[in-house]
Amino acid sequence: MNSRLFSFCGGLAGDWMVTSIRAICGETLPDAERVQIHQGVSAAHEALSSGTKWCLRGVTSNDRYVTRPEKELLLAKQAPLGRATATHAALIPIRKSAPWWAMTQDERRAMFEEESHHIKIGMDYLPAIARRLHHCRDLESKEPFDFLTFFDFAPSDEPLFDRMLERLRSTREWSFVDREVDIRLKKVTPT
């Protein structure tokens, strides 16, 4: 079982209620009432139920574009997903343009952090905002996005989350994004 594989399936069932789906750039996704997160290969096959309108897949992977000191700071400051108070979430799938992928790794790193300060901006919102990044380009199948980022946070921290997104989206790095969808979620409390 590949426990690094995650499937985010929008449809009629799931632990997360969809409060909004909004295209930031490019095409949006079909409306869905709920999102279910499946981990592992066997769970990915189960994910494709009759009520599924879309299913986005990605794998957790090694850290990219981060230096050792940055990684140590992130590990010391970031909170884990799934905290009891983190009942709101966002799933943000992103695809970057061909010119982004035509750059070398060091050119992308320079754009990502030295120029756009992606890591520094994110650090300003830790530990209130927790996140997990999933890479889609590492899969054998062609996926509609390059990255899926899942964030969770307390309802009172949603304005902080929105401010973080505003800052990130205003950077030069974001000029290389050609498709982005902002999916907001609220944890379904068992009855």
ZAPA-491576 format. One record per atom (N, C-alpha, C): x, y, z. Coordinates in nm, 2 decimals, always signed. Layout:
BEGIN
ATOM   east  north     up
ATOM      X      Y      Z
...
***
This chain:
BEGIN
ATOM   east  north     up
ATOM  +0.08  -0.12  +0.00
ATOM  +0.00  +0.00  +0.00
ATOM  +0.09  +0.13  +0.00
ATOM  +0.06  +0.22  -0.09
ATOM  +0.13  +0.34  -0.09
ATOM  +0.06  +0.44  -0.01
ATOM  +0.11  +0.46  +0.12
ATOM  +0.04  +0.55  +0.21
ATOM  +0.07  +0.70  +0.18
ATOM  +0.15  +0.72  +0.08
ATOM  +0.18  +0.86  +0.04
ATOM  +0.08  +0.91  -0.06
ATOM  +0.00  +0.82  -0.12
ATOM  -0.10  +0.86  -0.22
ATOM  -0.23  +0.91  -0.14
ATOM  -0.28  +1.03  -0.18
ATOM  -0.40  +1.08  -0.13
ATOM  -0.50  +1.11  -0.24
ATOM  -0.62  +1.08  -0.23
ATOM  -0.73  +1.11  -0.32
ATOM  -0.83  +1.20  -0.26
ATOM  -0.86  +1.31  -0.32
ATOM  -0.96  +1.41  -0.27
ATOM  -1.08  +1.40  -0.36
ATOM  -1.19  +1.34  -0.31
ATOM  -1.30  +1.31  -0.40
ATOM  -1.42  +1.40  -0.36
ATOM  -1.47  +1.48  -0.46
ATOM  -1.58  +1.56  -0.44
ATOM  -1.71  +1.49  -0.49
ATOM  -1.81  +1.49  -0.41
ATOM  -1.93  +1.43  -0.45
ATOM  -2.04  +1.45  -0.35
ATOM  -2.11  +1.34  -0.32
ATOM  -2.22  +1.34  -0.23
ATOM  -2.19  +1.30  -0.09
ATOM  -2.07  +1.23  -0.07
ATOM  -2.03  +1.18  +0.06
ATOM  -1.90  +1.23  +0.10
ATOM  -1.87  +1.24  +0.23
ATOM  -1.74  +1.27  +0.28
ATOM  -1.74  +1.34  +0.41
ATOM  -1.63  +1.34  +0.48
ATOM  -1.62  +1.40  +0.61
ATOM  -1.61  +1.55  +0.61
ATOM  -1.60  +1.61  +0.49
ATOM  -1.59  +1.76  +0.48
ATOM  -1.70  +1.81  +0.39
ATOM  -1.78  +1.91  +0.44
ATOM  -1.88  +1.97  +0.37
ATOM  -1.82  +2.08  +0.29
ATOM  -1.85  +2.09  +0.16
ATOM  -1.80  +2.20  +0.07
ATOM  -1.89  +2.32  +0.10
ATOM  -1.82  +2.43  +0.14
ATOM  -1.89  +2.56  +0.15
ATOM  -1.87  +2.65  +0.03
ATOM  -1.77  +2.63  -0.05
ATOM  -1.76  +2.70  -0.17
ATOM  -1.65  +2.64  -0.26
ATOM  -1.67  +2.65  -0.39
ATOM  -1.57  +2.61  -0.49
ATOM  -1.56  +2.73  -0.59
ATOM  -1.44  +2.79  -0.59
ATOM  -1.42  +2.91  -0.67
ATOM  -1.29  +2.90  -0.75
ATOM  -1.30  +2.93  -0.88
ATOM  -1.19  +2.93  -0.97
ATOM  -1.11  +3.06  -0.95
ATOM  -0.99  +3.06  -0.92
ATOM  -0.90  +3.18  -0.91
ATOM  -0.85  +3.21  -1.05
ATOM  -0.80  +3.11  -1.12
ATOM  -0.77  +3.13  -1.26
ATOM  -0.79  +2.99  -1.33
ATOM  -0.82  +3.00  -1.46
ATOM  -0.85  +2.87  -1.53
ATOM  -0.99  +2.82  -1.50
ATOM  -1.01  +2.69  -1.54
ATOM  -1.14  +2.63  -1.52
ATOM  -1.16  +2.59  -1.37
ATOM  -1.29  +2.59  -1.33
ATOM  -1.32  +2.55  -1.20
ATOM  -1.34  +2.40  -1.20
ATOM  -1.40  +2.35  -1.09
ATOM  -1.43  +2.21  -1.08
ATOM  -1.59  +2.20  -1.07
ATOM  -1.65  +2.09  -1.10
ATOM  -1.79  +2.08  -1.08
ATOM  -1.83  +2.09  -0.93
ATOM  -1.95  +2.14  -0.91
ATOM  -1.99  +2.15  -0.77
ATOM  -2.00  +2.02  -0.70
ATOM  -1.97  +2.02  -0.58
ATOM  -1.98  +1.89  -0.50
ATOM  -2.04  +1.93  -0.36
ATOM  -2.11  +1.84  -0.29
ATOM  -2.16  +1.87  -0.16
ATOM  -2.06  +1.84  -0.05
ATOM  -1.98  +1.74  -0.07
ATOM  -1.88  +1.69  +0.03
ATOM  -1.75  +1.65  -0.04
ATOM  -1.65  +1.64  +0.04
ATOM  -1.52  +1.59  +0.00
ATOM  -1.48  +1.48  +0.10
ATOM  -1.43  +1.37  +0.04
ATOM  -1.38  +1.26  +0.12
ATOM  -1.23  +1.25  +0.08
ATOM  -1.15  +1.24  +0.18
ATOM  -1.00  +1.22  +0.16
ATOM  -0.97  +1.07  +0.19
ATOM  -0.91  +1.01  +0.08
ATOM  -0.87  +0.87  +0.09
ATOM  -0.72  +0.86  +0.09
ATOM  -0.66  +0.78  +0.17
ATOM  -0.52  +0.76  +0.17
ATOM  -0.49  +0.62  +0.13
ATOM  -0.39  +0.60  +0.04
ATOM  -0.34  +0.47  +0.00
ATOM  -0.40  +0.43  -0.14
ATOM  -0.34  +0.33  -0.20
ATOM  -0.39  +0.29  -0.33
ATOM  -0.52  +0.22  -0.33
ATOM  -0.54  +0.13  -0.23
ATOM  -0.67  +0.06  -0.22
ATOM  -0.78  +0.16  -0.20
ATOM  -0.76  +0.25  -0.11
ATOM  -0.86  +0.36  -0.08
ATOM  -0.89  +0.44  -0.21
ATOM  -0.79  +0.46  -0.29
ATOM  -0.81  +0.54  -0.41
ATOM  -0.91  +0.47  -0.51
ATOM  -0.91  +0.34  -0.51
ATOM  -1.01  +0.27  -0.60
ATOM  -1.15  +0.27  -0.54
ATOM  -1.16  +0.27  -0.41
ATOM  -1.29  +0.28  -0.34
ATOM  -1.35  +0.42  -0.36
ATOM  -1.26  +0.52  -0.38
ATOM  -1.30  +0.66  -0.39
ATOM  -1.40  +0.68  -0.51
ATOM  -1.39  +0.61  -0.61
ATOM  -1.47  +0.63  -0.73
ATOM  -1.61  +0.57  -0.72
ATOM  -1.69  +0.62  -0.63
ATOM  -1.82  +0.58  -0.61
ATOM  -1.91  +0.65  -0.72
ATOM  -2.04  +0.61  -0.72
ATOM  -2.13  +0.66  -0.82
ATOM  -2.16  +0.81  -0.80
ATOM  -2.14  +0.86  -0.68
ATOM  -2.17  +1.00  -0.65
ATOM  -2.05  +1.09  -0.66
ATOM  -1.94  +1.04  -0.71
ATOM  -1.82  +1.12  -0.72
ATOM  -1.82  +1.20  -0.85
ATOM  -1.80  +1.33  -0.83
ATOM  -1.80  +1.42  -0.95
ATOM  -1.66  +1.45  -0.99
ATOM  -1.57  +1.45  -0.90
ATOM  -1.42  +1.47  -0.94
ATOM  -1.34  +1.40  -0.83
ATOM  -1.22  +1.36  -0.87
ATOM  -1.13  +1.30  -0.78
ATOM  -0.99  +1.35  -0.82
ATOM  -0.92  +1.42  -0.72
ATOM  -0.79  +1.47  -0.75
ATOM  -0.69  +1.39  -0.66
ATOM  -0.58  +1.35  -0.73
ATOM  -0.48  +1.26  -0.66
ATOM  -0.34  +1.33  -0.66
ATOM  -0.27  +1.30  -0.55
ATOM  -0.14  +1.35  -0.54
ATOM  -0.06  +1.27  -0.43
ATOM  +0.07  +1.27  -0.43
ATOM  +0.15  +1.20  -0.33
ATOM  +0.23  +1.30  -0.25
ATOM  +0.25  +1.27  -0.12
ATOM  +0.34  +1.34  -0.04
ATOM  +0.48  +1.30  -0.09
ATOM  +0.58  +1.38  -0.08
ATOM  +0.71  +1.36  -0.14
ATOM  +0.82  +1.42  -0.06
ATOM  +0.94  +1.41  -0.10
ATOM  +1.05  +1.48  -0.04
ATOM  +1.03  +1.63  -0.05
ATOM  +1.09  +1.70  +0.04
ATOM  +1.08  +1.85  +0.04
ATOM  +1.16  +1.90  -0.08
ATOM  +1.10  +2.00  -0.15
ATOM  +1.17  +2.06  -0.26
ATOM  +1.17  +2.21  -0.24
ATOM  +1.27  +2.28  -0.29
ATOM  +1.28  +2.43  -0.28
ATOM  +1.30  +2.48  -0.14
ATOM  +1.34  +2.39  -0.05
ATOM  +1.36  +2.43  +0.09
ATOM  +1.50  +2.40  +0.13
ATOM  +1.56  +2.49  +0.21
ATOM  +1.70  +2.47  +0.26
ATOM  +1.69  +2.40  +0.39
ATOM  +1.80  +2.35  +0.44
ATOM  +1.80  +2.28  +0.57
ATOM  +1.75  +2.38  +0.69
ATOM  +1.80  +2.50  +0.70
ATOM  +1.76  +2.59  +0.80
ATOM  +1.61  +2.62  +0.79
ATOM  +1.56  +2.64  +0.67
ATOM  +1.41  +2.66  +0.65
ATOM  +1.33  +2.54  +0.69
ATOM  +1.38  +2.42  +0.66
ATOM  +1.31  +2.30  +0.69
ATOM  +1.30  +2.29  +0.85
ATOM  +1.41  +2.31  +0.91
ATOM  +1.42  +2.30  +1.06
ATOM  +1.32  +2.40  +1.12
ATOM  +1.31  +2.52  +1.07
ATOM  +1.22  +2.62  +1.12
ATOM  +1.07  +2.58  +1.10
ATOM  +1.05  +2.53  +0.98
ATOM  +0.91  +2.48  +0.95
ATOM  +0.87  +2.36  +1.05
ATOM  +0.96  +2.27  +1.07
ATOM  +0.93  +2.16  +1.16
ATOM  +0.91  +2.20  +1.30
ATOM  +0.98  +2.30  +1.34
ATOM  +0.97  +2.35  +1.48
ATOM  +0.84  +2.43  +1.50
ATOM  +0.79  +2.49  +1.39
ATOM  +0.68  +2.59  +1.41
ATOM  +0.54  +2.53  +1.36
ATOM  +0.54  +2.44  +1.26
ATOM  +0.42  +2.41  +1.20
ATOM  +0.34  +2.30  +1.29
ATOM  +0.21  +2.31  +1.28
ATOM  +0.12  +2.22  +1.36
ATOM  +0.08  +2.11  +1.27
ATOM  +0.04  +2.00  +1.33
ATOM  -0.01  +1.88  +1.24
ATOM  -0.15  +1.91  +1.20
ATOM  -0.19  +1.85  +1.09
ATOM  -0.33  +1.85  +1.04
ATOM  -0.41  +1.77  +1.14
ATOM  -0.54  +1.80  +1.15
ATOM  -0.63  +1.72  +1.23
ATOM  -0.65  +1.76  +1.37
ATOM  -0.60  +1.88  +1.41
ATOM  -0.62  +1.93  +1.54
ATOM  -0.77  +1.94  +1.57
ATOM  -0.82  +1.92  +1.69
ATOM  -0.96  +1.93  +1.72
ATOM  -1.02  +2.06  +1.69
ATOM  -0.95  +2.17  +1.71
ATOM  -1.00  +2.30  +1.68
ATOM  -1.00  +2.34  +1.53
ATOM  -0.93  +2.26  +1.45
ATOM  -0.92  +2.29  +1.31
ATOM  -1.04  +2.23  +1.23
ATOM  -1.15  +2.29  +1.24
ATOM  -1.28  +2.24  +1.18
ATOM  -1.31  +2.30  +1.04
ATOM  -1.22  +2.39  +1.00
ATOM  -1.23  +2.45  +0.87
ATOM  -1.11  +2.41  +0.79
ATOM  -1.13  +2.40  +0.66
ATOM  -1.01  +2.36  +0.57
ATOM  -1.03  +2.42  +0.43
ATOM  -0.92  +2.41  +0.36
ATOM  -0.92  +2.45  +0.22
ATOM  -0.83  +2.35  +0.14
ATOM  -0.89  +2.31  +0.03
ATOM  -0.81  +2.23  -0.07
ATOM  -0.79  +2.32  -0.19
ATOM  -0.66  +2.34  -0.22
ATOM  -0.62  +2.43  -0.33
ATOM  -0.54  +2.36  -0.43
ATOM  -0.60  +2.31  -0.54
ATOM  -0.52  +2.25  -0.65
ATOM  -0.47  +2.36  -0.74
ATOM  -0.35  +2.34  -0.78
ATOM  -0.28  +2.44  -0.87
ATOM  -0.20  +2.37  -0.98
ATOM  -0.21  +2.44  -1.10
ATOM  -0.13  +2.39  -1.21
ATOM  -0.04  +2.51  -1.25
ATOM  +0.09  +2.49  -1.27
ATOM  +0.18  +2.59  -1.32
ATOM  +0.20  +2.58  -1.47
ATOM  +0.23  +2.69  -1.53
ATOM  +0.25  +2.70  -1.68
ATOM  +0.38  +2.63  -1.73
ATOM  +0.38  +2.61  -1.86
ATOM  +0.50  +2.55  -1.92
ATOM  +0.63  +2.63  -1.89
ATOM  +0.62  +2.76  -1.90
ATOM  +0.75  +2.84  -1.87
ATOM  +0.80  +2.81  -1.72
ATOM  +0.71  +2.78  -1.63
ATOM  +0.76  +2.75  -1.49
ATOM  +0.84  +2.62  -1.50
ATOM  +0.79  +2.52  -1.57
ATOM  +0.85  +2.38  -1.57
ATOM  +0.97  +2.38  -1.67
ATOM  +0.98  +2.49  -1.75
ATOM  +1.10  +2.50  -1.84
ATOM  +1.22  +2.55  -1.76
ATOM  +1.20  +2.61  -1.65
ATOM  +1.31  +2.66  -1.57
ATOM  +1.38  +2.54  -1.50
ATOM  +1.51  +2.56  -1.47
ATOM  +1.58  +2.46  -1.39
ATOM  +1.54  +2.47  -1.24
ATOM  +1.57  +2.37  -1.17
ATOM  +1.54  +2.36  -1.03
ATOM  +1.59  +2.48  -0.95
ATOM  +1.71  +2.52  -0.98
ATOM  +1.76  +2.64  -0.91
ATOM  +1.69  +2.77  -0.95
ATOM  +1.65  +2.78  -1.07
ATOM  +1.57  +2.90  -1.12
ATOM  +1.44  +2.90  -1.05
ATOM  +1.37  +2.78  -1.04
ATOM  +1.24  +2.78  -0.97
ATOM  +1.26  +2.81  -0.82
ATOM  +1.36  +2.76  -0.76
ATOM  +1.39  +2.79  -0.62
ATOM  +1.41  +2.94  -0.60
ATOM  +1.48  +3.01  -0.69
ATOM  +1.51  +3.15  -0.68
ATOM  +1.38  +3.23  -0.69
ATOM  +1.29  +3.19  -0.78
ATOM  +1.16  +3.25  -0.80
ATOM  +1.07  +3.23  -0.68
ATOM  +1.07  +3.10  -0.63
ATOM  +0.99  +3.06  -0.52
ATOM  +1.02  +3.13  -0.39
ATOM  +1.15  +3.14  -0.35
ATOM  +1.18  +3.19  -0.22
ATOM  +1.26  +3.32  -0.23
ATOM  +1.37  +3.33  -0.30
ATOM  +1.45  +3.45  -0.30
ATOM  +1.37  +3.57  -0.35
ATOM  +1.29  +3.55  -0.46
ATOM  +1.21  +3.66  -0.51
ATOM  +1.07  +3.67  -0.45
ATOM  +1.00  +3.56  -0.44
ATOM  +0.86  +3.56  -0.40
ATOM  +0.84  +3.54  -0.25
ATOM  +0.94  +3.49  -0.18
ATOM  +0.93  +3.46  -0.03
ATOM  +0.82  +3.37  +0.01
ATOM  +0.79  +3.27  -0.07
ATOM  +0.68  +3.17  -0.04
ATOM  +0.69  +3.11  +0.10
ATOM  +0.81  +3.06  +0.13
ATOM  +0.83  +3.00  +0.26
ATOM  +0.82  +3.10  +0.38
ATOM  +0.88  +3.21  +0.36
ATOM  +0.87  +3.32  +0.46
ATOM  +0.73  +3.36  +0.48
ATOM  +0.65  +3.38  +0.38
ATOM  +0.51  +3.42  +0.39
ATOM  +0.44  +3.31  +0.47
ATOM  +0.45  +3.19  +0.43
ATOM  +0.38  +3.08  +0.50
ATOM  +0.42  +3.07  +0.65
ATOM  +0.55  +3.10  +0.68
ATOM  +0.59  +3.09  +0.82
ATOM  +0.52  +3.19  +0.91
ATOM  +0.48  +3.31  +0.85
ATOM  +0.41  +3.41  +0.92
ATOM  +0.28  +3.36  +0.98
ATOM  +0.22  +3.25  +0.93
ATOM  +0.09  +3.21  +0.96
ATOM  +0.09  +3.07  +1.04
ATOM  +0.21  +3.03  +1.08
ATOM  +0.22  +2.91  +1.16
ATOM  +0.22  +2.95  +1.30
ATOM  +0.17  +2.87  +1.39
ATOM  +0.11  +2.74  +1.37
ATOM  -0.04  +2.74  +1.35
ATOM  -0.10  +2.86  +1.33
ATOM  -0.25  +2.86  +1.31
ATOM  -0.29  +2.79  +1.19
ATOM  -0.22  +2.79  +1.08
ATOM  -0.25  +2.72  +0.96
ATOM  -0.16  +2.60  +0.94
ATOM  -0.23  +2.48  +0.93
ATOM  -0.15  +2.36  +0.91
ATOM  -0.17  +2.32  +0.76
ATOM  -0.07  +2.25  +0.70
ATOM  -0.08  +2.22  +0.56
ATOM  -0.01  +2.09  +0.53
ATOM  -0.05  +2.03  +0.42
ATOM  +0.02  +1.91  +0.36
ATOM  +0.02  +1.93  +0.21
ATOM  +0.13  +1.92  +0.15
ATOM  +0.15  +1.94  +0.00
ATOM  +0.15  +1.80  -0.06
ATOM  +0.08  +1.79  -0.17
ATOM  +0.07  +1.67  -0.25
ATOM  +0.12  +1.70  -0.40
ATOM  +0.21  +1.62  -0.45
ATOM  +0.26  +1.64  -0.58
ATOM  +0.18  +1.55  -0.68
ATOM  +0.13  +1.61  -0.79
ATOM  +0.06  +1.53  -0.88
ATOM  +0.14  +1.48  -1.00
ATOM  +0.25  +1.56  -1.03
ATOM  +0.33  +1.53  -1.15
ATOM  +0.41  +1.40  -1.12
ATOM  +0.42  +1.35  -1.00
ATOM  +0.50  +1.23  -0.97
ATOM  +0.41  +1.10  -1.00
ATOM  +0.29  +1.12  -1.03
ATOM  +0.20  +1.00  -1.06
ATOM  +0.22  +0.96  -1.20
ATOM  +0.19  +0.83  -1.23
ATOM  +0.20  +0.78  -1.36
ATOM  +0.09  +0.83  -1.45
ATOM  -0.02  +0.86  -1.40
ATOM  -0.14  +0.91  -1.48
ATOM  -0.12  +1.06  -1.49
ATOM  -0.18  +1.11  -1.60
ATOM  -0.18  +1.26  -1.62
ATOM  -0.29  +1.31  -1.53
ATOM  -0.26  +1.40  -1.44
ATOM  -0.35  +1.46  -1.35
ATOM  -0.38  +1.61  -1.40
ATOM  -0.49  +1.66  -1.36
ATOM  -0.53  +1.80  -1.41
ATOM  -0.45  +1.91  -1.34
ATOM  -0.38  +1.88  -1.23
ATOM  -0.31  +1.98  -1.15
ATOM  -0.17  +1.93  -1.12
ATOM  -0.08  +2.02  -1.09
ATOM  +0.06  +1.99  -1.05
ATOM  +0.07  +1.96  -0.90
ATOM  -0.01  +2.04  -0.82
ATOM  +0.00  +2.04  -0.67
ATOM  -0.14  +2.04  -0.61
ATOM  -0.16  +1.97  -0.50
ATOM  -0.28  +1.99  -0.42
ATOM  -0.23  +2.02  -0.28
ATOM  -0.28  +2.13  -0.23
ATOM  -0.24  +2.17  -0.09
ATOM  -0.36  +2.16  -0.01
ATOM  -0.36  +2.09  +0.10
ATOM  -0.47  +2.08  +0.20
ATOM  -0.43  +2.15  +0.32
ATOM  -0.51  +2.25  +0.36
ATOM  -0.48  +2.33  +0.48
ATOM  -0.60  +2.31  +0.58
ATOM  -0.57  +2.31  +0.71
ATOM  -0.68  +2.32  +0.81
ATOM  -0.65  +2.42  +0.91
ATOM  -0.76  +2.47  +0.97
ATOM  -0.74  +2.59  +1.07
ATOM  -0.87  +2.60  +1.14
ATOM  -0.86  +2.67  +1.26
ATOM  -0.98  +2.70  +1.33
ATOM  -1.07  +2.81  +1.26
ATOM  -1.20  +2.81  +1.28
ATOM  -1.28  +2.90  +1.21
ATOM  -1.23  +3.05  +1.23
ATOM  -1.19  +3.08  +1.35
ATOM  -1.14  +3.22  +1.38
ATOM  -1.02  +3.25  +1.30
ATOM  -0.95  +3.15  +1.25
ATOM  -0.82  +3.18  +1.18
ATOM  -0.84  +3.19  +1.02
ATOM  -0.97  +3.18  +0.98
ATOM  -0.99  +3.19  +0.83
ATOM  -0.94  +3.33  +0.78
ATOM  -0.97  +3.44  +0.85
ATOM  -0.91  +3.56  +0.79
ATOM  -0.76  +3.56  +0.78
ATOM  -0.69  +3.50  +0.87
ATOM  -0.54  +3.48  +0.86
ATOM  -0.51  +3.41  +0.73
ATOM  -0.58  +3.30  +0.71
ATOM  -0.56  +3.21  +0.59
ATOM  -0.58  +3.29  +0.47
ATOM  -0.69  +3.37  +0.46
ATOM  -0.72  +3.45  +0.34
ATOM  -0.61  +3.56  +0.32
ATOM  -0.55  +3.61  +0.43
ATOM  -0.45  +3.71  +0.41
ATOM  -0.32  +3.64  +0.36
ATOM  -0.29  +3.52  +0.41
ATOM  -0.18  +3.45  +0.35
ATOM  -0.19  +3.42  +0.20
ATOM  -0.31  +3.38  +0.16
ATOM  -0.33  +3.36  +0.02
ATOM  -0.32  +3.48  -0.06
ATOM  -0.37  +3.59  -0.01
ATOM  -0.36  +3.72  -0.08
ATOM  -0.21  +3.76  -0.10
ATOM  -0.13  +3.74  +0.00
ATOM  +0.01  +3.77  -0.01
ATOM  +0.08  +3.68  -0.11
ATOM  +0.05  +3.55  -0.10
ATOM  +0.11  +3.46  -0.20
ATOM  +0.07  +3.48  -0.34
ATOM  -0.06  +3.51  -0.36
ATOM  -0.11  +3.53  -0.50
ATOM  -0.06  +3.66  -0.56
ATOM  -0.01  +3.75  -0.48
ATOM  +0.04  +3.88  -0.53
ATOM  +0.19  +3.87  -0.57
ATOM  +0.25  +3.76  -0.55
ATOM  +0.40  +3.74  -0.59
ATOM  +0.42  +3.71  -0.73
ATOM  +0.54  +3.73  -0.78
ATOM  +0.57  +3.69  -0.92
ATOM  +0.56  +3.55  -0.95
ATOM  +0.59  +3.46  -0.84
ATOM  +0.57  +3.32  -0.86
ATOM  +0.43  +3.29  -0.91
ATOM  +0.33  +3.36  -0.86
ATOM  +0.19  +3.33  -0.90
ATOM  +0.16  +3.36  -1.04
ATOM  +0.24  +3.44  -1.11
ATOM  +0.22  +3.47  -1.25
ATOM  +0.24  +3.35  -1.34
ATOM  +0.30  +3.24  -1.28
ATOM  +0.32  +3.12  -1.35
ATOM  +0.21  +3.02  -1.32
ATOM  +0.11  +3.05  -1.24
ATOM  -0.01  +2.97  -1.22
ATOM  -0.11  +2.99  -1.33
ATOM  -0.15  +2.88  -1.40
ATOM  -0.25  +2.90  -1.50
ATOM  -0.38  +2.83  -1.47
ATOM  -0.38  +2.76  -1.36
ATOM  -0.51  +2.71  -1.31
ATOM  -0.50  +2.69  -1.16
ATOM  -0.60  +2.75  -1.09
ATOM  -0.61  +2.74  -0.94
ATOM  -0.76  +2.74  -0.90
ATOM  -0.79  +2.65  -0.82
ATOM  -0.93  +2.64  -0.76
ATOM  -0.92  +2.65  -0.61
ATOM  -1.00  +2.73  -0.55
ATOM  -1.01  +2.74  -0.40
ATOM  -1.13  +2.67  -0.35
ATOM  -1.11  +2.56  -0.28
ATOM  -1.23  +2.48  -0.23
ATOM  -1.23  +2.49  -0.08
ATOM  -1.33  +2.55  -0.03
ATOM  -1.34  +2.57  +0.12
ATOM  -1.43  +2.46  +0.18
ATOM  -1.39  +2.42  +0.30
ATOM  -1.45  +2.30  +0.36
ATOM  -1.48  +2.33  +0.51
ATOM  -1.58  +2.25  +0.56
ATOM  -1.61  +2.26  +0.70
ATOM  -1.63  +2.11  +0.74
ATOM  -1.56  +2.08  +0.85
ATOM  -1.57  +1.94  +0.91
ATOM  -1.71  +1.90  +0.94
ATOM  -1.76  +1.79  +0.90
ATOM  -1.89  +1.74  +0.93
ATOM  -1.88  +1.67  +1.07
ATOM  -1.96  +1.72  +1.16
ATOM  -1.97  +1.66  +1.29
ATOM  -2.06  +1.54  +1.29
ATOM  -2.01  +1.42  +1.34
ATOM  -2.10  +1.30  +1.34
ATOM  -2.22  +1.33  +1.42
ATOM  -2.33  +1.27  +1.38
ATOM  -2.46  +1.28  +1.45
ATOM  -2.49  +1.16  +1.53
***
